[in-house]
Amino acid sequence: MTATERRRLKQLAHSHSAPYQLVIRVRIVLDAAHGHSNNAIARRHGVSVDTVRLWRGRYLAVEQ
């Protein structure tokens, strides 16, 4: 993840006008970039581990 991407994601993660689902997805990606486990991310955001896996995978697929 580049510094520009990280900055943009952080802006979205703290947005009050972005859709809630987008904010959660972005926070999942940022937590993953910080090295947190899927279980820890799921607990932190109140989502299932499968949801975390899904969005981590989708972000990686787009990034490649």
N, C-alpha and C positions, 0 to 999 in steps of 0.2 A: 504494500500500500504506500503510495507516494504521500508526501507531506500535503500536497494540494488536495488529494482525495480525503485524507484524514481530516483536514480543516473543514471541507465541505460536509463530511459526515457528522462532524461535531456540531456544526451549525444546525443541521437537520435534527440531530438528537435532542437539541434543546429548544427546538422551534415550538411556538405556541399556535402556529397557524397550519402546520403540516398535519396531514391525517395521522391519527393515533397509531394505526397499523404500520405506517411507514416509519414513524419514530421508533417503535419497538424493533422493527427489522434492522434499522440503522444501529440501534444500541446493541443488538445481538452481534452484529458484525464488528463493532468497535470493541466489545468485550472479548470476542474471539481473537482480534488482533492483539489484545493485551495478554493473550495466553490463558484465559480462563477456560475451564472445562465446560463441556456441554451441560452437565448437571448443574454446575454453579450458575451458569447463564440462565438456564431454565428457571431455577429457583428465584433468582434475582428479579426476573421480569414476569414471573407468574405464567409461564407458557410451558408446553411440554418439551421434552428432550427432542422429540421428533421435529417439532417446529424449529428448534435451534439448528438441528442437523440440516433441515431443508434450506434455511436462509444462509447458513454458512456455505453450503454447497452451491447454491445459486450465485452467491457473490463470487466464489472462486471460479465458477464457470464463466462468468462475465469478465472477470479480471484476466483470464488467460487468453 
